[in-house]
Structures are given as C-alpha cells and as structure tokens.
C-alpha cells in the first residue's frame, strides 16, 4: 500500500515596516528569527506566521501572480532586490521585490494615504493574497487570525447589505413621494397660470398677454 505524498511545507512570517525598507515583508521564519536576534529593537509590526507549499525561491513570483489578478496590466512591477533603487522608482506603480529570504511588497501610494494609513492600505490591498499562499494542512497565527477576520467581515458585509437594502427601499419610497409632490405642484402651477391669464383677459379683452 503506497503512502500518500504530503507536499513540503515552508514557514513564513509577514511583517509590516513603515520607515526603513518600508512595505510588507514576507520572510522565511528562520530569517525573521535571525532578524529579531540581531536587531531586537528594529521597528516593525509582526502580522504572524503561516505555512505554505510555495518554496522561497518561487514566493515573489507567486505573490506577483496573485496580486496581478486584481490589478490593471502594468500596475505591478516585479524585480530582484539588487535592481530596486529606494530613491528612484515610479510612484504610480506597486513593486514585488524578490529577496533571497522571501519577498517584499512596496506600494508608494500606500504611504501617501493619510486617511487610512499605510498599514491599513497594505492589509486591504493584500486581502486576496493570503488564500493563494496558505497551506490547508497546517496553520500559523496569521492563518488563524485571517479566518477569524474573514468571518467577522462576512458578518459586517451581511449587515451592510441588509442596511443597504432598507436604505434603497426608503430611497425608492421617497422618490415616489417626491414625484407625487412634483405632479401636484405642476397642477397647482398650471392652475395659477390659467388664473393669471384669465385675469389679464378679463382686464384687457383684446389681448391674452
């Protein structure tokens, strides 16, 4: 009896960096541990770890494929880290930067959003990314949080959809009422015009104007 082949799993950490080397970084778990050991005070926000069947060497290309599905052609550029210049880039593009220990997603536009803030923009922009990377056989903390957040979002969307339907019904009712008032006003206006013309005709029997 042959044993079922289980795909090899790779563990990654997702972390957001706002200042130096800003963007969303997806690093191998070993690289992230090494970073913490070497620079424990380095400012970043760890989103958690996850397991994937995508090896590190293919990670950037997979991220590019997943994000490109939801973007217009040419909006995303993929290139190796040694070809990316931190001071010279097109601010209208999003970048997938290949690294030996993972991938970096950098969106200049996200760091110019003063309403949501850059981290929130990355969270929203990468919402369609994770399901294409996550393994179904093992979960990390990011996967667990993601599932919980998706369920919460689905509940919120259902509530918003119900509220939207009620608002649409109220709007349609208001439009009908306004249309009715408009017709009544037209009748009143027409009656007033006839009355004015009648008075003018009565005062001057030879002219209507």
trRosetta pair geometry for C-beta under 8 A, 3 or more apart (Angstrom, degrees):
i j d omega theta_ij theta_ji phi_ij phi_ji
6 137 7.1 141 -155 -163 107 171
7 53 4.6 17 128 -133 140 121
7 135 7.9 -158 83 -129 116 113
7 137 7.8 159 52 11 91 144
8 53 7.1 117 74 -141 54 70
8 55 7.6 31 91 -78 119 96
9 51 4.8 -2 -175 -174 120 113
9 52 7.0 132 -157 65 69 28
9 53 6.4 -53 -104 -86 57 59
9 135 5.6 -5 -123 -73 107 166
9 137 7.0 -123 -75 74 129 113
9 138 5.8 24 -135 38 163 133
10 28 7.0 -71 178 -122 103 92
10 51 7.0 145 71 -157 38 62
10 52 5.4 -35 64 68 90 81
10 53 7.3 126 15 -120 90 13
10 54 6.7 -89 45 76 130 50
10 55 5.9 139 -44 -114 150 44
10 56 6.4 -163 -167 -43 151 77
11 28 7.0 77 84 -165 65 65
11 29 4.0 -10 114 -16 108 134
11 49 6.0 9 -177 -179 97 120
11 50 7.5 170 -149 87 58 32
11 51 5.6 -32 -96 -98 67 72
11 52 8.0 151 -93 21 21 74
11 140 6.8 121 -143 -73 91 137
12 26 5.3 13 173 180 135 89
12 27 6.4 152 -158 79 80 33
12 28 6.0 -64 -105 -107 67 33
12 29 6.3 -126 -99 -44 14 74
12 49 6.5 164 87 -153 41 71
12 50 5.8 -18 62 61 89 77
12 51 7.8 155 19 -98 75 24
12 52 6.2 5 3 9 119 119
12 59 7.6 133 -91 -125 146 143
12 102 6.5 120 -138 -118 112 120
12 133 7.9 -52 42 163 145 129
13 26 7.4 172 84 -151 41 48
13 27 5.4 -17 59 63 90 87
13 28 7.8 23 15 116 82 15
13 29 5.6 109 -28 -103 95 60
13 32 4.0 25 35 -53 144 165
13 46 6.4 -38 -178 -149 117 100
13 47 7.8 144 177 55 69 74
13 48 7.2 -147 -142 122 72 22
13 49 4.9 -42 -92 -94 71 78
14 24 6.6 -5 -170 -176 95 98
14 25 7.3 160 -153 84 47 50
14 26 5.3 -16 -100 -101 75 76
14 46 7.7 117 83 -166 52 54
14 47 4.2 -37 94 59 101 121
14 48 6.6 3 46 59 93 57
14 49 7.7 165 9 -101 71 29
14 50 7.0 20 -14 7 108 111
14 142 5.7 84 27 -105 117 157
15 24 7.6 161 83 -155 36 55
15 25 5.2 -18 64 62 85 98
15 27 7.0 -13 18 13 110 110
15 32 7.0 145 -20 -124 133 119
15 44 4.9 28 168 162 121 126
15 45 6.4 161 -161 80 72 45
15 46 4.9 -32 -103 -105 99 54
15 47 6.2 -163 -90 6 36 81
16 23 7.7 -124 -144 125 61 26
16 24 5.6 -28 -99 -101 73 68
16 25 7.7 172 -90 19 23 76
16 44 6.6 159 78 -167 45 76
16 45 4.6 -10 57 58 98 102
16 47 6.5 80 -16 -42 93 106
16 118 8.0 159 -176 115 122 97
16 119 5.0 78 160 -121 161 98
16 122 6.1 155 -114 72 119 154
17 20 6.9 -62 165 74 124 57
17 21 5.7 10 106 91 150 80
17 22 5.5 -142 107 -120 83 40
17 23 6.4 2 58 47 89 49
17 25 6.2 31 -1 -9 112 117
17 43 7.3 111 -140 102 78 74
17 44 4.8 -37 -88 -110 80 95
17 45 7.9 -173 -71 22 38 70
18 22 5.6 5 -177 -126 21 105
18 43 7.4 -56 41 127 92 115
18 111 7.7 139 -158 -116 74 103
18 118 6.0 135 -125 68 92 135
18 119 6.9 -54 -78 -53 106 98
19 22 6.1 -179 71 -74 8 99
19 43 6.3 47 21 78 122 128
21 25 7.6 34 136 -64 111 129
21 86 7.7 -75 -94 -106 56 130
21 104 7.3 -84 175 -136 97 150
22 106 6.7 99 95 -129 72 99
22 111 6.3 53 136 -81 152 138
22 118 7.4 -24 178 156 124 159
23 95 8.0 -68 -112 72 152 97
23 97 7.9 89 90 20 166 121
23 104 5.2 79 96 177 137 95
23 105 5.4 -174 175 85 111 50
23 106 3.7 -69 -88 -91 142 71
23 107 7.1 127 -121 13 93 60
23 122 7.5 143 -163 -103 51 138
24 104 7.2 152 81 -160 49 54
24 105 4.3 -6 60 56 100 106
24 106 7.9 -165 29 -69 64 44
24 122 4.8 156 -50 -169 121 136
24 126 6.3 -76 76 -41 177 155
25 44 7.9 -43 34 -146 124 136
25 102 6.6 80 176 102 79 136
25 103 7.7 173 -153 92 51 44
25 104 5.1 -18 -104 -107 73 81
25 105 7.8 -155 -71 24 31 68
26 59 6.5 -152 103 169 125 133
26 63 7.1 176 26 -77 147 141
26 102 4.8 -160 100 179 64 121
26 103 5.1 5 54 56 105 84
26 104 7.6 -165 24 -79 68 35
26 105 7.6 50 -9 -11 100 98
27 31 4.4 -118 174 86 112 120
27 32 4.7 137 92 -57 124 88
27 35 7.2 19 137 -11 171 138
27 99 7.8 -38 -104 89 78 139
27 101 5.4 14 -148 131 87 104
27 102 4.1 -122 -106 -9 39 155
28 31 4.5 90 59 5 85 105
28 32 7.1 -156 90 -7 43 85
28 56 5.6 -24 -65 -93 116 131
28 101 5.2 -104 17 -171 102 81
28 102 5.8 -156 -20 -59 65 100
29 32 5.7 -55 -149 36 34 112
29 33 6.4 36 153 -20 66 104
29 49 5.9 39 -99 -133 110 129
30 33 5.7 -53 -149 36 31 112
30 34 6.4 33 151 -19 64 106
30 101 8.0 -121 79 -148 86 112
31 34 5.6 -53 -148 37 32 114
31 35 6.4 38 151 -24 65 103
31 101 3.8 108 -89 -178 159 138
31 102 6.6 -139 55 -17 152 114
32 35 5.5 -49 -149 31 34 115
32 36 6.6 33 153 -18 64 103
32 46 7.7 98 -169 -120 133 115
32 49 7.9 -156 54 -92 158 101
33 36 5.8 -55 -153 35 32 111
33 37 6.5 31 151 -19 65 106
34 37 5.7 -56 -149 36 32 111
34 38 6.2 19 158 -10 67 111
35 38 6.1 -64 -143 44 27 102
35 39 6.1 -40 179 46 67 96
35 42 6.7 -72 166 41 99 150
36 39 7.4 -84 -124 68 18 56
36 40 5.6 49 -178 -105 64 65
36 42 8.0 -122 -103 34 45 109
37 40 7.1 16 -119 -62 13 89
39 42 3.9 54 129 -38 117 114
45 119 6.6 22 46 -125 150 142
47 142 5.5 55 127 -109 90 113
47 145 7.8 -146 173 72 77 147
48 140 6.2 155 151 130 96 101
48 141 3.7 -127 -155 94 120 99
48 142 3.4 168 88 -59 110 75
48 143 7.9 -137 121 4 129 52
48 144 7.9 -119 172 44 156 87
48 145 5.9 153 -4 13 161 133
49 140 3.8 -107 103 -178 78 143
49 141 5.6 68 39 28 72 90
49 142 5.9 -167 65 -2 19 103
50 130 7.3 -144 -107 -153 173 101
50 133 6.9 76 112 116 138 108
50 134 5.7 -78 -179 -108 129 80
50 135 7.7 161 162 18 85 83
50 139 7.4 -40 -136 -159 71 52
50 140 4.2 -142 -93 44 32 122
50 141 7.8 -104 -65 52 63 50
50 142 4.4 -69 -50 63 103 116
50 143 4.9 119 -122 -41 99 96
51 134 7.3 61 71 -156 60 60
51 135 4.3 -50 110 27 94 128
51 137 7.6 -86 110 72 136 75
51 138 4.4 2 52 90 164 102
51 139 6.8 -119 23 -98 109 13
51 140 5.6 143 -20 -27 76 101
51 143 7.3 -36 28 -28 76 144
52 59 7.8 89 98 -109 152 97
52 133 4.8 -41 -111 172 131 78
52 134 6.4 -84 -93 -110 79 18
52 135 5.5 -166 -107 -37 23 90
53 135 5.4 117 -32 -98 83 96
54 58 5.5 -122 -171 90 88 105
54 59 5.6 116 130 -95 116 65
54 62 4.9 -57 -141 -6 148 169
54 133 6.0 -67 16 -138 134 75
55 58 5.2 73 63 20 80 100
55 59 7.2 -113 103 -42 39 82
56 59 5.4 -27 -149 -15 36 122
56 100 7.8 34 146 163 125 42
56 101 6.8 -48 -162 -153 137 29
56 102 6.2 -71 -145 -81 96 48
58 61 5.4 -65 -165 48 62 112
58 62 5.6 64 139 -28 87 107
59 62 5.8 -61 -149 37 29 110
59 63 6.3 29 156 -19 66 106
59 102 5.9 -57 94 -152 158 52
59 103 4.8 -149 118 -21 106 117
60 63 5.7 -53 -147 36 32 113
60 64 6.3 35 152 -22 64 105
60 78 6.3 134 153 -156 105 114
60 96 5.4 139 -168 154 88 107
60 97 7.2 -99 -129 97 130 24
60 98 4.0 -103 2 -96 171 78
60 99 7.4 137 -61 17 126 59
60 102 7.9 117 -56 151 86 41
60 103 4.0 162 -86 -105 76 119
61 64 5.5 -52 -149 34 32 115
61 65 6.5 35 152 -21 64 104
61 78 7.1 87 -100 -178 54 159
61 98 8.0 23 -40 -92 71 115
62 65 5.7 -51 -148 34 33 112
62 66 6.4 29 155 -16 65 107
62 132 6.9 -176 169 135 100 110
62 133 6.7 118 129 -94 129 87
63 66 6.0 -59 -148 38 29 109
63 67 6.2 16 161 -8 66 112
63 96 5.5 166 99 -138 112 130
63 103 5.2 -180 8 118 151 162
63 105 6.7 -129 166 -71 138 108
63 129 6.5 19 -139 -150 76 121
63 133 7.5 17 -83 -72 75 126
64 67 6.3 -65 -142 44 25 101
64 68 5.8 28 161 -26 65 114
64 76 6.4 165 -145 134 80 131
64 78 4.4 -18 -96 -69 144 139
64 96 4.6 -138 -77 43 90 167
65 68 5.9 -56 -140 33 22 113
65 69 7.2 35 156 -33 56 97
65 132 7.8 -150 93 162 97 151
66 69 6.2 -47 -167 12 31 114
66 128 6.7 -176 165 121 96 86
66 129 5.1 105 121 -127 136 65
66 132 4.3 -176 -106 63 131 158
66 133 7.4 -64 -36 -40 164 89
67 70 6.4 -71 -165 44 43 97
67 71 6.1 22 148 -10 76 123
67 76 5.8 133 110 -99 114 161
67 94 7.4 -113 151 111 140 141
67 96 7.1 168 42 -64 140 125
67 105 7.6 148 -62 -125 160 127
67 125 7.9 30 -136 157 112 90
67 126 7.4 -40 -94 -112 110 67
67 128 7.6 134 -103 82 52 101
67 129 6.1 0 -67 -89 86 105
68 71 5.6 -74 -137 47 37 104
68 76 5.5 -122 -88 48 80 139
69 128 7.4 -122 76 134 113 137
70 128 5.5 113 -36 58 149 155
71 75 4.3 -129 169 67 118 131
71 76 5.4 94 84 -22 160 111
71 94 7.3 -112 -119 36 158 132
72 75 4.8 93 63 -28 78 122
74 93 7.9 -86 152 -111 66 103
75 93 6.4 171 -176 -132 42 63
75 94 6.1 27 145 20 82 99
76 93 6.9 137 -110 -172 21 86
76 94 4.8 -31 -106 75 74 98
76 95 7.4 163 -159 -88 64 20
76 96 6.3 36 176 -13 108 104
77 90 7.6 102 -13 43 145 117
77 93 5.1 25 -6 167 112 138
77 94 7.3 167 22 83 70 45
77 95 5.3 -24 69 -109 92 70
77 96 7.2 -167 93 27 43 72
78 95 7.6 140 -93 -165 34 57
78 96 4.3 -19 -105 69 83 108
78 97 7.8 -168 -149 -74 55 26
78 98 7.0 63 178 -36 90 97
79 83 4.7 -99 164 83 121 121
79 84 5.7 145 91 -60 115 89
79 95 7.1 -46 31 -156 97 101
79 96 7.8 131 19 79 52 64
79 97 6.6 -21 72 -116 70 62
79 98 7.0 -125 115 12 27 96
80 83 5.3 81 64 12 78 103
80 84 7.5 -149 98 -13 39 91
80 97 7.4 58 179 -167 17 66
80 98 4.6 -47 -108 63 56 113
81 84 5.8 -59 -149 28 38 111
81 97 5.3 75 -90 170 70 106
81 98 6.2 -117 -26 80 76 58
81 99 5.2 58 -44 -92 134 73
81 104 7.4 77 -96 21 102 124
84 89 7.1 15 -161 -85 81 122
84 95 6.5 106 -124 178 129 146
84 97 5.1 -34 -26 -118 160 119
84 106 8.0 116 -171 35 146 146
85 88 4.1 5 99 49 136 90
85 89 6.4 -176 73 -51 78 82
86 89 7.7 -36 -149 -17 16 118
89 93 7.1 -116 165 59 95 110
89 95 6.7 -52 -159 -49 141 142
89 108 6.8 174 99 -48 119 133
90 93 4.3 59 87 5 110 113
91 108 4.2 -110 -142 109 70 152
91 109 7.0 117 165 -60 79 69
91 112 8.0 58 -177 -27 120 141
92 108 7.8 -35 -31 63 18 122
92 109 7.3 52 -129 -57 36 113
93 108 7.6 55 62 18 55 111
94 105 7.2 -2 175 -171 105 86
94 106 7.2 169 -164 88 61 48
94 107 4.5 -15 -118 -101 94 87
94 108 8.0 -148 -96 17 50 69
94 109 7.5 -59 -74 22 86 107
94 125 8.0 -169 -119 176 151 144
95 104 7.8 3 111 104 97 89
95 105 7.3 157 86 -157 58 41
95 106 4.5 -11 62 62 106 95
95 107 7.4 -173 24 -73 68 43
96 103 6.2 -13 -172 -174 88 118
96 104 7.6 151 -160 78 41 51
96 105 6.0 -14 -104 -103 66 69
97 103 6.7 147 74 -165 54 64
97 104 4.2 -17 59 62 109 101
97 105 7.7 -164 18 -73 80 22
97 106 6.3 30 -12 3 119 113
98 103 6.3 -32 -111 -111 42 81
99 102 5.3 1 71 63 113 58
99 103 6.1 -177 24 -89 90 28
99 104 6.1 72 -24 -15 123 97
105 122 7.1 132 99 -141 121 107
105 126 6.8 122 85 -82 170 125
107 110 4.0 76 91 -8 110 111
107 111 7.4 161 95 -9 68 80
107 121 7.0 -128 86 126 137 120
107 122 7.0 175 29 -89 122 80
107 125 6.6 -2 -25 109 163 175
108 111 6.1 -64 -162 36 40 106
108 112 6.9 30 147 -15 70 110
109 112 5.7 -66 -156 38 40 110
109 113 6.9 51 149 -39 69 98
109 121 7.7 -146 109 170 81 151
110 113 5.9 -45 -158 10 37 117
110 118 4.6 86 141 -141 92 79
110 121 3.9 -180 -138 98 93 137
110 122 5.8 61 -159 -53 156 77
110 125 7.0 -87 -86 -6 124 148
111 118 4.7 14 -94 -93 56 132
113 116 5.1 -11 140 46 126 93
113 117 6.7 -69 100 5 95 7
113 118 6.4 140 50 -78 97 52
113 120 8.0 -116 106 70 132 97
113 121 5.1 122 40 -60 152 140
114 117 7.7 27 -154 -75 25 50
116 120 4.1 -130 165 88 100 128
116 121 5.4 121 94 -56 131 81
116 124 7.6 -46 -178 1 158 136
117 120 4.9 80 67 13 88 107
117 121 7.1 -158 92 -11 43 90
118 121 5.5 -59 -149 34 35 114
118 122 6.5 33 157 -18 69 103
119 122 5.8 -53 -152 35 34 110
119 123 6.4 38 149 -22 65 104
120 123 5.5 -50 -149 33 35 116
120 124 6.4 29 155 -13 66 105
121 124 6.0 -57 -149 41 30 106
121 125 5.9 25 156 -16 66 115
122 125 5.7 -59 -135 44 28 109
122 126 5.8 6 170 -1 66 116
123 126 6.6 -70 -139 47 18 94
123 127 6.9 47 153 -63 57 87
124 127 5.8 -24 -157 -24 33 116
126 129 4.3 -37 -170 12 78 132
126 130 7.1 78 146 -36 91 85
127 130 7.4 -49 -165 9 31 103
128 131 7.3 -52 -164 29 46 103
128 132 7.7 35 150 -8 66 114
129 132 6.3 -82 -172 41 39 106
129 133 6.5 13 151 -7 78 118
130 133 5.7 -72 -150 43 39 103
130 134 5.6 38 161 -32 79 109
130 142 7.4 -141 -136 142 133 111
130 143 7.6 173 172 -103 122 65
130 146 5.5 -131 125 -136 161 158
131 134 6.0 -44 -128 27 31 112
134 139 7.7 15 -166 -114 112 73
134 143 5.3 122 -135 -110 126 111
134 146 7.6 -140 -69 66 146 154
135 138 5.4 10 95 47 130 74
135 139 7.8 -147 75 -74 86 46
139 143 4.1 -133 -151 87 89 137
139 144 5.6 99 154 -53 129 83
140 143 5.3 101 51 8 62 103
140 144 7.4 -123 104 -4 34 91
141 144 5.7 -55 -149 36 35 111
141 145 6.2 32 156 -15 68 108
142 145 5.8 -56 -145 41 31 109
142 146 6.0 37 154 -27 65 108
143 146 5.6 -52 -144 33 28 115
143 147 6.6 29 157 -20 62 103
144 147 6.0 -54 -153 32 29 109
144 148 6.6 25 152 -14 63 107
145 148 5.8 -59 -151 39 33 110
145 149 6.1 30 154 -18 68 110
146 149 5.8 -58 -146 39 29 109
146 150 6.2 32 155 -23 65 105
147 150 5.7 -52 -147 33 29 112
147 151 6.6 30 154 -18 62 104
148 151 5.9 -55 -154 35 31 111
148 152 6.5 29 150 -17 65 106
149 152 5.5 -53 -148 38 35 112
149 153 6.1 37 153 -21 67 105
150 153 5.6 -53 -146 37 31 112
150 154 6.3 35 153 -22 64 103
151 154 5.7 -51 -148 32 31 113
151 155 6.6 31 152 -18 63 103
152 155 5.8 -55 -154 35 33 112
152 156 6.4 33 149 -19 66 106
153 156 5.5 -54 -147 37 35 112
153 157 6.1 37 153 -22 68 105
154 157 5.7 -51 -145 36 30 112
154 158 6.5 35 153 -22 62 103
155 158 5.7 -52 -151 32 31 113
155 159 6.6 30 151 -16 64 105
156 159 5.7 -56 -152 37 33 111
156 160 6.2 32 151 -18 67 107
157 160 5.5 -53 -144 39 32 112
157 161 6.1 37 154 -24 65 105
158 161 5.6 -51 -145 34 29 113
158 162 6.5 29 154 -17 63 104
159 162 5.8 -54 -150 36 31 110
159 163 6.3 28 152 -16 65 108
160 163 5.6 -56 -145 41 32 111
160 164 6.0 37 153 -25 66 106
161 164 5.5 -51 -145 34 29 114
161 165 6.5 32 154 -20 62 102
162 165 5.8 -51 -151 32 31 112
162 166 6.6 29 151 -15 63 105
163 166 5.7 -55 -151 38 34 111
163 167 6.2 35 151 -20 66 107
164 167 5.6 -54 -146 38 31 113
164 168 6.3 34 153 -22 65 105
165 168 5.6 -52 -146 34 31 112
165 169 6.4 32 154 -18 63 104
166 169 5.7 -53 -150 36 32 112
166 170 6.3 30 153 -16 65 106
167 170 5.7 -55 -147 39 32 110
167 171 6.1 35 152 -23 65 107
168 171 5.5 -52 -145 35 31 114
168 172 6.3 32 155 -19 65 103
169 172 5.8 -52 -147 35 30 110
169 173 6.4 31 153 -18 63 106
170 173 5.6 -54 -149 37 32 113
170 174 6.3 33 152 -20 65 106
171 174 5.7 -54 -148 36 31 111
171 175 6.3 34 152 -22 65 104
172 175 5.6 -50 -147 33 32 114
172 176 6.6 33 153 -19 63 103
173 176 5.8 -54 -153 34 32 111
173 177 6.5 31 151 -18 64 106
174 177 5.6 -55 -149 37 34 112
174 178 6.2 33 153 -18 67 106
175 178 5.7 -55 -147 38 31 110
175 179 6.3 34 152 -22 65 105
176 179 5.6 -51 -147 34 31 113
176 180 6.4 33 152 -19 63 105
177 180 5.6 -54 -151 35 32 113
177 181 6.4 31 151 -16 65 105
178 181 5.6 -52 -145 39 34 111
178 182 6.2 40 152 -25 65 104
179 182 5.5 -52 -148 33 31 116
179 183 6.6 32 153 -19 63 102
180 183 5.8 -52 -151 33 32 110
180 184 6.5 31 151 -16 64 106
181 184 5.6 -54 -148 38 34 112
181 185 6.1 36 153 -21 67 106
182 185 5.6 -53 -146 36 30 112
182 186 6.4 35 152 -23 63 104
183 186 5.6 -51 -150 32 32 114
183 187 6.6 33 151 -19 64 102
184 187 5.7 -54 -153 34 33 111
184 188 6.4 32 150 -18 66 105
185 188 5.6 -53 -147 38 34 112
185 189 6.1 34 154 -20 67 107
186 189 5.7 -53 -144 38 29 111
186 190 6.2 31 155 -20 64 106
187 190 5.7 -54 -146 36 29 111
187 191 6.4 30 153 -19 63 106
188 191 5.7 -56 -151 36 30 112
188 192 6.4 30 152 -19 65 105
189 192 5.7 -54 -149 34 32 111
189 193 6.5 33 153 -20 65 104
190 193 5.8 -53 -150 34 32 112
190 194 6.5 33 152 -19 65 104
191 194 5.7 -53 -150 35 33 111
191 195 6.4 33 152 -20 65 106
192 195 5.6 -54 -149 36 33 113
192 196 6.4 35 152 -21 66 103
193 196 5.7 -51 -148 34 33 112
193 197 6.3 30 154 -16 65 106
194 197 5.8 -56 -148 39 31 110
194 198 6.1 36 152 -25 65 107
195 198 5.5 -52 -147 33 30 115
195 199 6.5 30 154 -19 64 103
196 199 5.9 -56 -152 35 31 109
196 200 6.4 29 151 -17 65 106
197 200 5.6 -54 -148 38 33 111
197 201 6.1 35 153 -20 66 107
197 208 6.1 5 -160 -169 101 94
198 201 5.7 -54 -147 37 30 112
198 202 6.2 31 153 -22 64 107
199 202 5.5 -54 -147 35 31 113
199 203 6.4 24 156 -14 65 107
200 203 5.9 -61 -148 40 31 105
200 204 6.3 -28 170 36 68 100
200 207 7.5 -69 151 104 105 81
200 208 6.6 78 103 -172 119 42
200 209 7.3 12 149 -119 150 13
201 204 7.0 -82 -134 67 22 64
201 205 6.8 54 175 -113 65 43
201 207 7.9 -144 -108 92 57 42
201 208 5.8 -5 -82 -113 96 64
202 205 7.6 12 -142 -75 20 73
204 207 5.0 -18 124 49 123 90
